[in-house]
Amino acid sequence: MRKYEFRWALLGDVDEGRPHLGSEVDVAIYRLMQFTLRDVLEGKYGAEETDIVFFDAGKTAGIHFYHHFIEPVGTLDEFVRKTQHILKDKKIGIFRVENLREDETLVLTVDEDLDCSGLPELDTEICVYDEGFLAGLLEGFTGVPWTVKEVDCWCAGARTCRFEASAIEQRI
């Protein structure tokens, strides 16, 4: 039996539970939780397995986020507009579709990314959770799984996070 299988109700009633502090928290505190969790997981399971966990968690979050905040939408343009608005409003990042290639690969960017913008350069892309989150958003919209790979990252010297996304089964 699973103890914490995700469902939206696990997020609780923030207004009731935090009447004086509200729903916002400092980005550094969010990152403290994320990177200490990542550190412990890497120490126990290795970086590769930890990346899988972070991707899967991001994907689960993206699917639920889509169903809670974005749907219903009928077109890619409507999906992009609504996603841009909500991600900016929730202070997650500034989302854009940079390109839709002939092979139907989407090139997505997230500026001021919650996970990494402002971090020191590490010579590697670190936004594995974001890869999963974007894959989950796209799966929620299209109903098919997506692969998403970060190709530029703040931590690798870019000043935006850029991702390439492709549907696994059928195209948009």
C-alpha positions as CSV (number, residue, x, y, z in Angstrom):
1,M,0.0,0.0,0.0
2,R,1.3,3.4,-1.0
3,K,1.5,6.0,1.8
4,Y,1.6,9.2,-0.3
5,E,0.2,8.5,-3.8
6,F,-0.3,11.9,-5.2
7,R,-3.7,13.5,-5.4
8,W,-4.4,17.2,-5.4
9,A,-6.0,17.1,-2.0
10,L,-2.6,16.3,-0.4
11,L,-1.8,20.0,-1.0
12,G,-4.4,20.9,1.6
13,D,-6.2,24.1,2.2
14,V,-3.4,26.7,2.4
15,D,-5.8,29.6,3.2
16,E,-7.1,27.7,6.2
17,G,-3.7,26.3,7.3
18,R,-1.6,29.5,6.7
19,P,-4.0,32.4,7.4
20,H,-1.1,34.7,8.3
21,L,1.7,33.5,6.1
22,G,-0.3,32.7,2.9
23,S,0.8,30.6,0.0
24,E,4.1,32.2,-1.1
25,V,7.5,31.1,0.0
26,D,11.0,32.4,-0.8
27,V,12.6,30.7,-3.9
28,A,15.7,29.9,-1.8
29,I,13.6,27.9,0.6
30,Y,12.0,25.9,-2.3
31,R,15.5,25.3,-3.7
32,L,16.7,24.3,-0.2
33,M,14.1,21.5,-0.2
34,Q,14.8,20.5,-3.8
35,F,18.6,20.4,-3.6
36,T,18.8,18.7,-0.2
37,L,16.4,16.1,-1.4
38,R,18.4,15.6,-4.5
39,D,21.6,15.4,-2.5
40,V,20.3,12.6,-0.3
41,L,18.8,10.7,-3.2
42,E,22.1,10.9,-5.2
43,G,24.0,9.7,-2.1
44,K,21.8,6.7,-1.8
45,Y,20.9,5.8,-5.4
46,G,23.3,7.7,-7.7
47,A,22.8,10.6,-10.1
48,E,21.3,8.6,-12.9
49,E,18.6,7.0,-10.8
50,T,17.9,10.4,-9.0
51,D,17.4,12.0,-12.4
52,I,14.8,9.4,-13.3
53,V,13.0,10.1,-10.0
54,F,13.1,13.9,-10.5
55,F,11.8,13.5,-14.1
56,D,9.0,11.2,-13.0
57,A,8.0,13.5,-10.2
58,G,8.0,16.5,-12.5
59,K,5.9,14.6,-15.0
60,T,3.4,13.7,-12.4
61,A,3.3,17.3,-11.2
62,G,2.9,18.5,-14.8
63,I,0.0,16.2,-15.6
64,H,-1.8,17.2,-12.4
65,F,-1.0,20.9,-12.9
66,Y,-2.4,20.7,-16.4
67,H,-5.7,19.2,-15.2
68,H,-6.0,21.6,-12.2
69,F,-5.0,24.9,-13.8
70,I,-4.9,24.7,-17.6
71,E,-7.6,22.5,-19.1
72,P,-9.9,22.7,-21.0
73,V,-8.0,24.0,-24.0
74,G,-8.7,23.0,-27.6
75,T,-5.7,24.2,-29.7
76,L,-2.0,24.4,-29.3
77,D,-2.2,28.2,-29.4
78,E,-4.7,28.2,-26.6
79,F,-2.6,25.7,-24.6
80,V,0.5,27.9,-25.0
81,R,-1.3,31.2,-24.1
82,K,-3.0,29.7,-21.0
83,T,0.3,27.9,-19.9
84,Q,2.2,31.2,-20.3
85,H,-0.2,33.1,-18.2
86,I,-0.5,30.5,-15.4
87,L,3.3,29.8,-15.1
88,K,4.0,33.5,-14.9
89,D,1.1,34.1,-12.5
90,K,2.4,31.3,-10.2
91,K,5.9,32.6,-10.5
92,I,7.3,29.4,-11.9
93,G,8.8,31.0,-15.0
94,I,8.2,32.8,-18.2
95,F,7.2,30.1,-20.8
96,R,7.5,30.4,-24.5
97,V,7.4,28.2,-27.6
98,E,10.4,29.3,-29.5
99,N,9.9,27.0,-32.5
100,L,7.8,24.2,-34.0
101,R,10.1,22.4,-36.3
102,E,9.1,20.5,-39.4
103,D,9.6,17.2,-37.6
104,E,7.0,18.6,-35.0
105,T,9.6,18.9,-32.3
106,L,8.8,21.8,-30.1
107,V,11.5,24.1,-28.8
108,L,10.4,25.6,-25.5
109,T,12.1,28.1,-23.2
110,V,11.6,29.0,-19.6
111,D,13.1,32.3,-18.5
112,E,13.5,33.1,-14.8
113,D,13.1,29.4,-14.1
114,L,12.1,28.6,-10.5
115,D,14.6,25.8,-10.3
116,C,17.8,27.3,-11.6
117,S,17.9,30.9,-12.7
118,G,20.5,32.7,-10.7
119,L,22.4,29.6,-9.6
120,P,26.1,29.3,-10.1
121,E,27.4,27.8,-13.3
122,L,27.9,24.0,-13.0
123,D,28.8,23.2,-16.6
124,T,25.7,20.9,-16.8
125,E,22.0,21.2,-17.4
126,I,20.2,20.5,-14.1
127,C,16.5,21.0,-14.9
128,V,15.5,17.4,-14.9
129,Y,12.4,18.1,-12.9
130,D,11.4,20.8,-15.4
131,E,11.9,18.3,-18.2
132,G,9.3,16.0,-16.6
133,F,7.0,18.9,-15.7
134,L,6.9,20.1,-19.3
135,A,6.5,16.5,-20.5
136,G,3.5,16.2,-18.1
137,L,1.9,19.4,-19.3
138,L,2.2,18.3,-22.9
139,E,0.9,14.8,-22.1
140,G,-2.0,16.3,-20.3
141,F,-2.8,18.5,-23.3
142,T,-2.3,15.9,-26.1
143,G,-3.1,12.6,-24.2
144,V,0.2,11.0,-25.4
145,P,3.6,10.8,-23.7
146,W,6.4,13.2,-24.6
147,T,10.2,13.2,-24.4
148,V,11.6,16.5,-23.2
149,K,15.3,17.2,-23.0
150,E,17.0,20.4,-21.7
151,V,19.5,21.7,-24.3
152,D,20.4,25.0,-22.7
153,C,20.4,25.8,-19.0
154,W,21.3,28.8,-16.7
155,C,23.7,26.5,-14.9
156,A,25.5,25.6,-18.1
157,G,26.1,29.3,-19.0
158,A,22.8,30.1,-20.9
159,R,20.6,32.7,-19.5
160,T,17.4,30.8,-20.4
161,C,16.4,27.2,-20.1
162,R,15.7,25.7,-23.5
163,F,14.0,22.3,-24.0
164,E,13.3,20.1,-27.1
165,A,10.1,18.2,-26.8
166,S,8.7,15.4,-29.1
167,A,5.6,13.3,-28.8
168,I,6.5,9.7,-28.4
169,E,3.5,8.1,-30.1
170,Q,1.7,10.6,-32.3
171,R,2.4,14.2,-33.2
172,I,0.5,17.3,-32.3
